[in-house]
Amino acid sequence: MPATAAHSLDDIRSTFGFFDAWQDKYAFLIDIGKALPPLPEADRTEDNLVRGCQSQVWLVPQFDGDTLHLTIDSDAHIVRGLIAIVLAAYDDRPPRQILDFDIEGLFDDLDLIGHLSPTRGNGLRAMVAEIRSIAQEHAAL
């Protein structure tokens, strides 16, 4: 079974609030990304690539009953940090909870999108859209 998010949303929000400088927030993102387990090489396939990301991002969803487990990895350190935030919001949750969660509100609270390059922001939204699509398909069953 995949590993769950290393940091809770509350931890991420409070740490982001603690830092004033974005350089410190970027360093934190890189640190939480480093804490994520790497994706096994066998899962780094074309089928698992998330389209629309500047970096390579692989997403492997697994359902345990009605709970979605996510394993996500990237070849970029900063993106692994963004993955840690996405996992804190979405991993080990039922599809309905994923669909109801205000991820854009979270990104606004962290002032995240405004501090990412447009291509990184688009990639983050592509990852979220892929997860929401998987949740939507499962919720409709």
DRENDRENVO-376218 format. One record per residue: residue in one letter; y, z, x of N, C-alpha, C, CB in turn. Coordinates in steps of 0.001 Angstrom, whole numbers, always signed. Glycine has a CB too. Layout:
<sites>
+------+---------+---------+---------+---------+---------+---------+---------+---------+---------+---------+---------+---------+
| type |    n_py |    n_pz |    n_px |   ca_py |   ca_pz |   ca_px |    c_py |    c_pz |    c_px |   cb_py |   cb_pz |   cb_px |
+------+---------+---------+---------+---------+---------+---------+---------+---------+---------+---------+---------+---------+
|    A |       Y |       Z |       X |       Y |       Z |       X |       Y |       Z |       X |       Y |       Z |       X |
...
+------+---------+---------+---------+---------+---------+---------+---------+---------+---------+---------+---------+---------+
</sites>
This chain:
<sites>
+------+---------+---------+---------+---------+---------+---------+---------+---------+---------+---------+---------+---------+
| type |    n_py |    n_pz |    n_px |   ca_py |   ca_pz |   ca_px |    c_py |    c_pz |    c_px |   cb_py |   cb_pz |   cb_px |
+------+---------+---------+---------+---------+---------+---------+---------+---------+---------+---------+---------+---------+
|    M |   -1187 |      +0 |    +852 |      +0 |      +0 |      +0 |   +1239 |      +0 |    +889 |      +4 |   +1230 |    -965 |
|    P |   +2290 |    -735 |    +512 |   +3486 |    -818 |   +1336 |   +4192 |    +528 |   +1461 |   +4435 |   -1845 |    +765 |
|    A |   +4926 |    +664 |   +2532 |   +5736 |   +1863 |   +2720 |   +6931 |   +1817 |   +1790 |   +6194 |   +1999 |   +4189 |
|    T |   +7380 |   +2965 |   +1361 |   +8540 |   +3035 |    +471 |   +9816 |   +3164 |   +1290 |   +8409 |   +4222 |    -513 |
|    A |  +10921 |   +3098 |    +605 |  +12222 |   +3177 |   +1270 |  +12326 |   +4484 |   +2061 |  +13374 |   +3075 |    +235 |
|    A |  +12870 |   +4375 |   +3259 |  +12989 |   +5534 |   +4135 |  +14149 |   +6442 |   +3726 |  +13169 |   +5080 |   +5573 |
|    H |  +15150 |   +5885 |   +3048 |  +16331 |   +6639 |   +2653 |  +16540 |   +6507 |   +1153 |  +17579 |   +6156 |   +3424 |
|    S |  +16953 |   +7595 |    +534 |  +17261 |   +7542 |    -894 |  +18654 |   +6945 |   -1090 |  +17172 |   +8959 |   -1534 |
|    L |  +18909 |   +6508 |   -2316 |  +20249 |   +5996 |   -2619 |  +21306 |   +7073 |   -2401 |  +20313 |   +5481 |   -4066 |
|    D |  +20991 |   +8309 |   -2746 |  +21957 |   +9393 |   -2540 |  +22278 |   +9561 |   -1059 |  +21418 |  +10713 |   -3116 |
|    D |  +21241 |   +9491 |    -198 |  +21465 |   +9589 |   +1252 |  +22357 |   +8446 |   +1737 |  +20118 |   +9571 |   +2012 |
|    I |  +22058 |   +7244 |   +1265 |  +22826 |   +6073 |   +1703 |  +24272 |   +6189 |   +1236 |  +22192 |   +4767 |   +1166 |
|    R |  +24469 |   +6556 |     -22 |  +25847 |   +6698 |    -537 |  +26621 |   +7768 |    +231 |  +25827 |   +7050 |   -2039 |
|    S |  +25997 |   +8918 |    +457 |  +26725 |   +9999 |   +1132 |  +27018 |   +9641 |   +2589 |  +25922 |  +11310 |   +1063 |
|    T |  +26102 |   +8967 |   +3253 |  +26347 |   +8576 |   +4641 |  +27441 |   +7522 |   +4718 |  +25059 |   +8051 |   +5288 |
|    F |  +27416 |   +6550 |   +3805 |  +28488 |   +5554 |   +3776 |  +29831 |   +6233 |   +3532 |  +28218 |   +4490 |   +2689 |
|    G |  +29853 |   +7226 |   +2653 |  +31089 |   +7945 |   +2359 |  +31583 |   +8781 |   +3525 |  +30893 |   +8826 |   +1167 |
|    F |  +30669 |   +9215 |   +4372 |  +31013 |  +10033 |   +5531 |  +31778 |   +9227 |   +6578 |  +29751 |  +10626 |   +6149 |
|    F |  +31378 |   +7960 |   +6751 |  +32010 |   +7116 |   +7768 |  +33267 |   +6454 |   +7223 |  +31029 |   +6049 |   +8265 |
|    D |  +34320 |   +6439 |   +8042 |  +35547 |   +5743 |   +7674 |  +35542 |   +4306 |   +8187 |  +36762 |   +6489 |   +8218 |
|    A |  +35071 |   +4120 |   +9400 |  +35112 |   +2806 |  +10049 |  +33880 |   +1984 |   +9697 |  +35221 |   +2961 |  +11571 |
|    W |  +34094 |    +704 |   +9427 |  +32968 |    -168 |   +9106 |  +32045 |    -380 |  +10284 |  +33465 |   -1494 |   +8617 |
|    Q |  +32551 |    -248 |  +11488 |  +31687 |    -345 |  +12666 |  +30606 |    +738 |  +12607 |  +32522 |    -214 |  +13974 |
|    D |  +30972 |   +1940 |  +12157 |  +29997 |   +3032 |  +12015 |  +29021 |   +2744 |  +10874 |  +30720 |   +4375 |  +11767 |
|    K |  +29510 |   +2147 |   +9792 |  +28638 |   +1800 |   +8668 |  +27648 |    +720 |   +9077 |  +29469 |   +1331 |   +7460 |
|    Y |  +28089 |    -260 |   +9859 |  +27174 |   -1286 |  +10360 |  +26103 |    -658 |  +11253 |  +27951 |   -2372 |  +11138 |
|    A |  +26514 |    +273 |  +12102 |  +25548 |    +954 |  +12977 |  +24521 |   +1709 |  +12134 |  +26275 |   +1932 |  +13948 |
|    F |  +24975 |   +2349 |  +11059 |  +24063 |   +3048 |  +10150 |  +23095 |   +2063 |   +9496 |  +24856 |   +3813 |   +9070 |
|    L |  +23622 |    +912 |   +9042 |  +22751 |    -108 |   +8445 |  +21663 |    -538 |   +9421 |  +23574 |   -1329 |   +8006 |
|    I |  +22047 |    -759 |  +10659 |  +21072 |   -1167 |  +11670 |  +20042 |     -61 |  +11878 |  +21777 |   -1507 |  +13006 |
|    D |  +20485 |   +1187 |  +11914 |  +19557 |   +2316 |  +12103 |  +18557 |   +2432 |  +10958 |  +20336 |   +3624 |  +12234 |
|    I |  +19039 |   +2324 |   +9707 |  +18091 |   +2457 |   +8602 |  +17158 |   +1242 |   +8532 |  +18846 |   +2626 |   +7269 |
|    G |  +17647 |    +103 |   +8992 |  +16784 |   -1071 |   +9063 |  +15689 |    -914 |  +10093 |  +17597 |   -2297 |   +9374 |
|    K |  +16012 |    -286 |  +11216 |  +15014 |     -57 |  +12265 |  +13915 |    +890 |  +11785 |  +15684 |    +511 |  +13525 |
|    A |  +14219 |   +1744 |  +10818 |  +13241 |   +2708 |  +10312 |  +12203 |   +2067 |   +9394 |  +13951 |   +3818 |   +9572 |
|    L |  +12458 |    +847 |   +8947 |  +11513 |    +166 |   +8059 |  +10317 |    -339 |   +8853 |  +12200 |   -1005 |   +7323 |
|    P |   +9136 |    -251 |   +8258 |   +7966 |    -801 |   +8955 |   +8031 |   -2327 |   +8981 |   +6654 |    -333 |   +8276 |
|    P |   +7549 |   -2934 |  +10049 |   +7565 |   -4404 |  +10105 |   +6534 |   -4991 |   +9141 |   +7288 |   -4897 |  +11547 |
|    L |   +6816 |   -6175 |   +8685 |   +5889 |   -6900 |   +7825 |   +4771 |   -7450 |   +8694 |   +6610 |   -8044 |   +7043 |
|    P |   +3525 |   -7311 |   +8270 |   +2436 |   -7893 |   +9059 |   +2636 |   -9401 |   +9232 |   +1075 |   -7610 |   +8388 |
|    E |   +2263 |   -9907 |  +10385 |   +2421 |  -11332 |  +10686 |   +1759 |  -12202 |   +9624 |   +1834 |  -11652 |  +12062 |
|    A |    +654 |  -11749 |   +9068 |     -67 |  -12527 |   +8053 |    +780 |  -12763 |   +6806 |   -1359 |  -11816 |   +7668 |
|    D |   +1768 |  -11897 |   +6556 |   +2636 |  -12034 |   +5379 |   +3918 |  -12810 |   +5675 |   +2992 |  -10663 |   +4841 |
|    R |   +4128 |  -13169 |   +6912 |   +5330 |  -13944 |   +7289 |   +5036 |  -15430 |   +7076 |   +5751 |  -13666 |   +8792 |
|    T |   +4900 |  -15766 |   +5809 |   +4538 |  -17131 |   +5447 |   +5688 |  -17816 |   +4715 |   +3273 |  -17140 |   +4577 |
|    E |   +5586 |  -19126 |   +4643 |   +6571 |  -19928 |   +3919 |   +6665 |  -19495 |   +2455 |   +6214 |  -21418 |   +4006 |
|    D |   +5517 |  -19172 |   +1852 |   +5492 |  -18755 |    +443 |   +6260 |  -17460 |    +206 |   +4055 |  -18584 |     -24 |
|    N |   +6340 |  -16608 |   +1216 |   +7014 |  -15320 |   +1068 |   +8479 |  -15337 |   +1497 |   +6284 |  -14283 |   +1858 |
|    L |   +8955 |  -16477 |   +1998 |  +10357 |  -16571 |   +2404 |  +11274 |  -16559 |   +1188 |  +10593 |  -17840 |   +3231 |
|    V |  +12376 |  -15848 |   +1292 |  +13397 |  -15828 |    +245 |  +14373 |  -16951 |    +547 |  +14132 |  -14433 |    +167 |
|    R |  +14527 |  -17839 |    -382 |  +15447 |  -18975 |    -209 |  +16888 |  -18499 |    -416 |  +15101 |  -20132 |   -1208 |
|    G |  +17793 |  -19049 |    +372 |  +19202 |  -18719 |    +216 |  +19703 |  -17690 |   +1212 |  +19447 |  -18225 |   -1159 |
|    C |  +18819 |  -17221 |   +2083 |  +19230 |  -16248 |   +3088 |  +19519 |  -16960 |   +4403 |  +18145 |  -15165 |   +3282 |
|    Q |  +20580 |  -16537 |   +5085 |  +20945 |  -17092 |   +6377 |  +19846 |  -16787 |   +7393 |  +22304 |  -16528 |   +6851 |
|    S |  +19365 |  -15561 |   +7389 |  +18281 |  -15147 |   +8269 |  +16964 |  -15363 |   +7539 |  +18442 |  -13657 |   +8709 |
|    Q |  +15883 |  -15251 |   +8269 |  +14588 |  -15310 |   +7610 |  +14323 |  -13963 |   +6951 |  +13456 |  -15677 |   +8616 |
|    V |  +13993 |  -14002 |   +5663 |  +13656 |  -12796 |   +4902 |  +12365 |  -13093 |   +4164 |  +14813 |  -12378 |   +3903 |
|    W |  +11397 |  -12210 |   +4356 |  +10111 |  -12330 |   +3669 |   +9978 |  -11200 |   +2670 |   +8931 |  -12314 |   +4676 |
|    L |   +9509 |  -11530 |   +1481 |   +9360 |  -10557 |    +402 |   +7943 |  -10676 |    -152 |  +10431 |  -10783 |    -725 |
|    V |   +7230 |   -9537 |    -171 |   +5870 |   -9496 |    -700 |   +5841 |   -8446 |   -1819 |   +4816 |   -9163 |    +436 |
|    P |   +5773 |   -8905 |   -3074 |   +5692 |   -7964 |   -4199 |   +4238 |   -7653 |   -4532 |   +6411 |   -8534 |   -5441 |
|    Q |   +3995 |   -6415 |   -4937 |   +2673 |   -6000 |   -5413 |   +2883 |   -5054 |   -6582 |   +1828 |   -5316 |   -4270 |
|    F |   +2077 |   -5241 |   -7606 |   +2147 |   -4343 |   -8753 |    +982 |   -3373 |   -8719 |   +2149 |   -5135 |  -10072 |
|    D |   +1288 |   -2129 |   -9007 |    +279 |   -1092 |   -9209 |    +503 |    -623 |  -10634 |    +389 |    +108 |   -8143 |
|    G |    -251 |   -1188 |  -11562 |     +19 |    -934 |  -12974 |   +1353 |   -1558 |  -13318 |     +15 |    +590 |  -13294 |
|    D |   +2285 |    -726 |  -13736 |   +3611 |   -1213 |  -14112 |   +4667 |    -852 |  -13066 |   +4011 |    -644 |  -15470 |
|    T |   +4238 |    -561 |  -11859 |   +5163 |    -206 |  -10784 |   +5189 |   -1323 |   -9753 |   +4762 |   +1139 |  -10123 |
|    L |   +6382 |   -1772 |   -9419 |   +6542 |   -2832 |   -8432 |   +6745 |   -2215 |   -7048 |   +7733 |   -3755 |   -8801 |
|    H |   +5846 |   -2559 |   -6143 |   +5965 |   -2159 |   -4736 |   +6471 |   -3373 |   -3974 |   +4586 |   -1637 |   -4146 |
|    L |   +7455 |   -3156 |   -3133 |   +8062 |   -4248 |   -2374 |   +7882 |   -4020 |    -887 |   +9551 |   -4386 |   -2713 |
|    T |   +7474 |   -5056 |    -214 |   +7492 |   -5071 |   +1245 |   +8421 |   -6220 |   +1616 |   +6026 |   -5244 |   +1877 |
|    I |   +9468 |   -5902 |   +2348 |  +10481 |   -6896 |   +2705 |  +10800 |   -6726 |   +4183 |  +11776 |   -6745 |   +1824 |
|    D |  +11011 |   -7842 |   +4855 |  +11358 |   -7790 |   +6269 |  +12260 |   -8979 |   +6599 |  +10077 |   -7794 |   +7162 |
|    S |  +12923 |   -8871 |   +7733 |  +13813 |   -9933 |   +8200 |  +13780 |   -9985 |   +9714 |  +15259 |   -9713 |   +7694 |
|    D |  +14225 |  -11111 |  +10243 |  +14344 |  -11264 |  +11687 |  +15713 |  -10812 |  +12197 |  +14096 |  -12712 |  +12078 |
|    A |  +16580 |  -10309 |  +11307 |  +17932 |   -9877 |  +11690 |  +18110 |   -8382 |  +11428 |  +19002 |  -10686 |  +10915 |
|    H |  +18644 |   -7682 |  +12413 |  +18799 |   -6221 |  +12308 |  +19673 |   -5797 |  +11131 |  +19390 |   -5674 |  +13589 |
|    I |  +20822 |   -6427 |  +10968 |  +21724 |   -6033 |   +9884 |  +21073 |   -6301 |   +8530 |  +23069 |   -6787 |   +9991 |
|    V |  +20311 |   -7373 |   +8425 |  +19638 |   -7696 |   +7159 |  +18559 |   -6664 |   +6862 |  +19021 |   -9117 |   +7209 |
|    R |  +17877 |   -6180 |   +7883 |  +16885 |   -5108 |   +7658 |  +17576 |   -3874 |   +7058 |  +16162 |   -4728 |   +8998 |
|    G |  +18812 |   -3597 |   +7458 |  +19563 |   -2495 |   +6864 |  +19886 |   -2759 |   +5411 |  +20839 |   -2249 |   +7635 |
|    L |  +20257 |   -4003 |   +5096 |  +20508 |   -4364 |   +3696 |  +19222 |   -4251 |   +2889 |  +21084 |   -5798 |   +3591 |
|    I |  +18105 |   -4618 |   +3501 |  +16798 |   -4474 |   +2851 |  +16530 |   -3009 |   +2533 |  +15672 |   -5043 |   +3748 |
|    A |  +16877 |   -2116 |   +3447 |  +16666 |    -682 |   +3208 |  +17427 |    -223 |   +1963 |  +17113 |    +144 |   +4438 |
|    I |  +18631 |    -747 |   +1761 |  +19406 |    -405 |    +557 |  +18715 |    -956 |    -684 |  +20855 |    -958 |    +656 |
|    V |  +18277 |   -2210 |    -619 |  +17587 |   -2829 |   -1760 |  +16304 |   -2055 |   -2084 |  +17258 |   -4322 |   -1460 |
|    L |  +15560 |   -1670 |   -1056 |  +14334 |    -906 |   -1290 |  +14637 |    +456 |   -1922 |  +13569 |    -715 |     +26 |
|    A |  +15712 |   +1102 |   -1484 |  +16082 |   +2395 |   -2068 |  +16379 |   +2245 |   -3560 |  +17307 |   +2991 |   -1337 |
|    A |  +16908 |   +1097 |   -3937 |  +17251 |    +859 |   -5346 |  +16053 |    +409 |   -6177 |  +18347 |    -183 |   -5440 |
|    Y |  +15167 |    -398 |   -5603 |  +14161 |   -1106 |   -6388 |  +12705 |    -735 |   -6123 |  +14316 |   -2531 |   -6159 |
|    D |  +12358 |    -272 |   -4943 |  +10950 |     -92 |   -4606 |  +10296 |   +1013 |   -5431 |  +10807 |    +218 |   -3131 |
|    D |   +9057 |    +764 |   -5809 |   +8250 |   +1726 |   -6573 |   +8870 |   +2074 |   -7916 |   +8053 |   +2991 |   -5769 |
|    R |   +9407 |   +1059 |   -8568 |  +10016 |   +1242 |   -9888 |   +9355 |    +277 |  -10877 |  +11568 |   +1008 |   -9832 |
|    P |   +9347 |    +618 |  -12149 |   +8859 |    -332 |  -13157 |   +9871 |   -1464 |  -13339 |   +8601 |    +387 |  -14513 |
|    P |   +9399 |   -2637 |  -13758 |  +10298 |   -3788 |  -13909 |  +11525 |   -3505 |  -14783 |   +9534 |   -4945 |  -14492 |
|    R |  +11360 |   -2797 |  -15874 |  +12501 |   -2539 |  -16758 |  +13579 |   -1738 |  -16033 |  +12044 |   -1789 |  -18023 |
|    Q |  +13181 |    -776 |  -15218 |  +14150 |     +28 |  -14473 |  +14878 |    -841 |  -13437 |  +13444 |   +1225 |  -13779 |
|    I |  +14158 |   -1759 |  -12828 |  +14786 |   -2682 |  -11873 |  +15813 |   -3543 |  -12590 |  +13722 |   -3576 |  -11180 |
|    L |  +15435 |   -4083 |  -13732 |  +16344 |   -4960 |  -14483 |  +17556 |   -4216 |  -15020 |  +15605 |   -5614 |  -15632 |
|    D |  +17396 |   -2939 |  -15344 |  +18500 |   -2149 |  -15890 |  +19430 |   -1580 |  -14816 |  +17948 |   -1021 |  -16718 |
|    F |  +18970 |   -1548 |  -13562 |  +19766 |    -951 |  -12493 |  +20950 |   -1848 |  -12148 |  +18899 |    -704 |  -11245 |
|    D |  +22129 |   -1258 |  -12031 |  +23368 |   -1983 |  -11712 |  +23513 |   -2120 |  -10199 |  +24608 |   -1255 |  -12312 |
|    I |  +22817 |   -3102 |   -9640 |  +22851 |   -3300 |   -8187 |  +24235 |   -3748 |   -7720 |  +21796 |   -4332 |   -7765 |
|    E |  +24927 |   -4551 |   -8527 |  +26289 |   -4961 |   -8151 |  +27213 |   -3746 |   -8114 |  +26837 |   -6023 |   -9142 |
|    G |  +26999 |   -2801 |   -9017 |  +27770 |   -1558 |   -8998 |  +27515 |    -768 |   -7722 |  +27431 |    -702 |  -10216 |
|    L |  +26256 |    -751 |   -7284 |  +25922 |     -85 |   -6022 |  +26635 |    -772 |   -4863 |  +24391 |     -86 |   -5790 |
|    F |  +26575 |   -2103 |   -4822 |  +27259 |   -2835 |   -3755 |  +28765 |   -2565 |   -3787 |  +26987 |   -4346 |   -3881 |
|    D |  +29341 |   -2468 |   -4998 |  +30767 |   -2130 |   -5128 |  +31044 |    -720 |   -4623 |  +31220 |   -2260 |   -6592 |
|    D |  +30192 |    +247 |   -5016 |  +30368 |   +1633 |   -4563 |  +30376 |   +1724 |   -3040 |  +29259 |   +2526 |   -5131 |
|    L |  +29526 |    +930 |   -2405 |  +29439 |    +950 |    -947 |  +30464 |     +19 |    -293 |  +28038 |    +561 |    -507 |
|    D |  +31185 |    -755 |   -1112 |  +32142 |   -1757 |    -630 |  +31451 |   -2708 |    +340 |  +33358 |   -1076 |     +53 |
|    L |  +30219 |   -3065 |     -19 |  +29353 |   -3798 |    +885 |  +29671 |   -5288 |    +969 |  +27940 |   -3619 |    +465 |
|    I |  +29748 |   -5957 |    -155 |  +29890 |   -7409 |    -163 |  +31161 |   -7849 |    +570 |  +29908 |   -7929 |   -1603 |
|    G |  +32246 |   -7105 |    +400 |  +33498 |   -7457 |   +1059 |  +33452 |   -7345 |   +2572 |  +34587 |   -6596 |    +543 |
|    H |  +32446 |   -6658 |   +3102 |  +32343 |   -6480 |   +4549 |  +31193 |   -7282 |   +5151 |  +32168 |   -5012 |   +4878 |
|    L |  +30607 |   -8146 |   +4357 |  +29572 |   -9052 |   +4853 |  +30147 |  -10461 |   +4918 |  +28299 |   -9011 |   +3946 |
|    S |  +29610 |  -11265 |   +5799 |  +30014 |  -12670 |   +5806 |  +29575 |  -13283 |   +4480 |  +29393 |  -13448 |   +7032 |
|    P |  +30234 |  -14352 |   +4045 |  +29826 |  -14977 |   +2779 |  +28345 |  -15370 |   +2761 |  +30679 |  -16209 |   +2515 |
|    T |  +27822 |  -15856 |   +3891 |  +26410 |  -16238 |   +3911 |  +25498 |  -15026 |   +3821 |  +26094 |  -17026 |   +5170 |
|    R |  +25876 |  -13903 |   +4439 |  +25073 |  -12668 |   +4319 |  +25117 |  -12150 |   +2882 |  +25591 |  -11571 |   +5302 |
|    G |  +26296 |  -12177 |   +2276 |  +26422 |  -11742 |    +884 |  +25586 |  -12596 |     -50 |  +27876 |  -11780 |    +448 |
|    N |  +25607 |  -13921 |    +176 |  +24786 |  -14818 |    -639 |  +23305 |  -14553 |    -425 |  +25105 |  -16276 |    -315 |
|    G |  +22917 |  -14272 |    +813 |  +21525 |  -13958 |   +1106 |  +21075 |  -12672 |    +442 |  +21318 |  -13859 |   +2592 |
|    L |  +21946 |  -11668 |    +457 |  +21635 |  -10399 |    -209 |  +21437 |  -10624 |   -1703 |  +22757 |   -9363 |     +34 |
|    R |  +22306 |  -11408 |   -2288 |  +22179 |  -11702 |   -3725 |  +20931 |  -12546 |   -4010 |  +23439 |  -12437 |   -4237 |
|    A |  +20542 |  -13429 |   -3087 |  +19317 |  -14220 |   -3261 |  +18085 |  -13304 |   -3245 |  +19201 |  -15300 |   -2146 |
|    M |  +18086 |  -12320 |   -2368 |  +16984 |  -11358 |   -2303 |  +16905 |  -10577 |   -3612 |  +17163 |  -10391 |   -1101 |
|    V |  +18032 |  -10104 |   -4093 |  +18085 |   -9354 |   -5350 |  +17632 |  -10236 |   -6511 |  +19513 |   -8819 |   -5607 |
|    A |  +18081 |  -11486 |   -6537 |  +17697 |  -12401 |   -7616 |  +16195 |  -12636 |   -7622 |  +18436 |  -13736 |   -7479 |
|    E |  +15596 |  -12751 |   -6445 |  +14148 |  -12948 |   -6354 |  +13397 |  -11731 |   -6909 |  +13732 |  -13210 |   -4890 |
|    I |  +13836 |  -10547 |   -6545 |  +13192 |   -9318 |   -7029 |  +13361 |   -9199 |   -8537 |  +13780 |   -8071 |   -6323 |
|    R |  +14558 |   -9468 |   -9028 |  +14807 |   -9390 |  -10467 |  +13975 |  -10430 |  -11232 |  +16304 |   -9591 |  -10758 |
|    S |  +13789 |  -11605 |  -10651 |  +12959 |  -12630 |  -11268 |  +11505 |  -12175 |  -11385 |  +13039 |  -13925 |  -10467 |
|    I |  +10998 |  -11567 |  -10327 |   +9640 |  -11027 |  -10337 |   +9534 |   -9935 |  -11401 |   +9254 |  -10469 |   -8936 |
|    A |  +10505 |   -9058 |  -11461 |  +10501 |   -7987 |  -12457 |  +10578 |   -8559 |  -13867 |  +11668 |   -7022 |  -12213 |
|    Q |  +11411 |   -9576 |  -14054 |  +11578 |  -10202 |  -15376 |  +10259 |  -10825 |  -15839 |  +12697 |  -11282 |  -15335 |
|    E |   +9586 |  -11536 |  -14948 |   +8305 |  -12164 |  -15292 |   +7287 |  -11108 |  -15712 |   +7763 |  -12982 |  -14098 |
|    H |   +7241 |  -10006 |  -14968 |   +6261 |   -8949 |  -15273 |   +6634 |   -8193 |  -16543 |   +6150 |   -7967 |  -14099 |
|    A |   +7921 |   -8006 |  -16765 |   +8380 |   -7277 |  -17960 |   +8070 |   -8069 |  -19216 |   +9894 |   -6988 |  -17878 |
|    A |   +8022 |   -9406 |  -19099 |   +7767 |  -10259 |  -20253 |   +6288 |  -10290 |  -20638 |   +8250 |  -11663 |  -19969 |
|    L |   +5410 |   -9787 |  -19776 |   +3968 |   -9810 |  -20059 |   +3574 |   -8806 |  -21110 |   +3183 |   -9547 |  -18803 |
+------+---------+---------+---------+---------+---------+---------+---------+---------+---------+---------+---------+---------+
</sites>
